[in-house]
Amino acid sequence: MSRELVDLSTGQLHKLADLIHLQEVEKLNELKFTSYAEQQKYLNDAKDARDKVYNILESTHDMITQTDKDATKQDIAKDVYDYCSKGIGLSLQFIRSYKTRLTYLDKLKSHSDDLIKQLKWLNPATQQKEAQRLALEAGMYKKATLEYAKKFQHFVPNQFSKWLKDNKINFEELVQRNVQKLGFAGPFKDLDDIQKLQVYENIIAEAGQGKSVVTYTFEALGKLGVAFLVFTAAAMVWNIYTAEDKLQAAVRDSVNVLTAVVGLKVGDVVSAAVRAGFEALDIEITATVTFIGAVAGFGVGVLIGVAAGELLDLIFSSGTSKVKNTDGLTVCRVAPMPDGFELARLVKYNYPDL
């Protein structure tokens, strides 16, 4: 069933971020940690994810106000704000894992900060070409974010996902097949970000989830923003790849147990089931990791962990799930996280004047 992205104002996005954070803190306080310091790592990441929303919205909205005497600059500022606010809305409503959301928002903030810096020093009267380029970049990202939001909200597993499962095609094989289809040389990890984006969007199109609307030139996309689009497109591909229950039933059962008994720490039995799930997803982990539940992070994420977002980032940037990232993973846990989409609907209905 499709879940239409709820369009929220600045104030409503603030409220949604606050509500999600409040529920995350409640869940984290119910878990048993080995030390206060360990608990603080989790709480700090959840707070950082909330604060990042505030920071991005504030900086992009302030730029609209600061450019009120220059119509050209203000139009660009409005596109930057629209791009960022849609990206934030997507992250709050479709990414339940706060650590994965934080990784996503970090990339968005890096790009928005760069756009704001460029816009601040832009003089349209003497830099007409640069003004046109910056307007093109801001407009392209606004359009791309809207398109990705539509793809996420209308995503429905289809025969392509089943075909991947039936033919035992792992993530690396899926990616490398499309590298070859596009005529790129070498492994995926050695491609530049524009090429990686093309590969992921080619998979999205092949899976029947919509064609790209992005112009693949650095002139249109800039450099910092491409990393944000790669992560977003890769997350969509990850949804496609994991759609046919590649996590074994044992993993799903263990997650259900953990969400029902919130204080239960991942132990030997659960760890064995989770390891089986990682093998099903073709993810390599070391023997020291006693880990998690669903790793997808988008849509139905219940994974909380210090390095959860970094794990996905490594997979997405390398084009293979055969990554080894153990730093911080030994203390990862599974817990029920708030449904941002349902909370967004409540905010829209209960706080119409924000």
Buried (B, 14 or more C-beta within 10 A) or exposed (E): EEBEBBEBBBEBBBBBBBBBBEBBBEBBEEBEBEEEEEBEBBBEBBBBBBBBBBBBBEBBBEBBEBBEEBEBBBBBBBBBBBBBBBBBBBBBBBBBBBBBBBBBBBBBBEBBBBBBEBBEEBEBEEEEEBBEBBBBBBBBBBBBBBBBBBBBBBBEBBEBBEEBBEEEBBBBBBBBBBBEEEEBEEBBEEBEBBBBBBBBBBBBEBBEBBEBEBEEEEEBBBEBBBBBBBBBBBBBBBBBBBBBEBBBEBBBEBBEBBBEEBEBBBEEEBBEBBBBBBEBBBBEBEEEBBBBBBBBBBBBBBBBBBBBBBBBBBBBBBBBBEBEBBEBBBBBBBBBBBBBBEBBBEBBEEBEEB
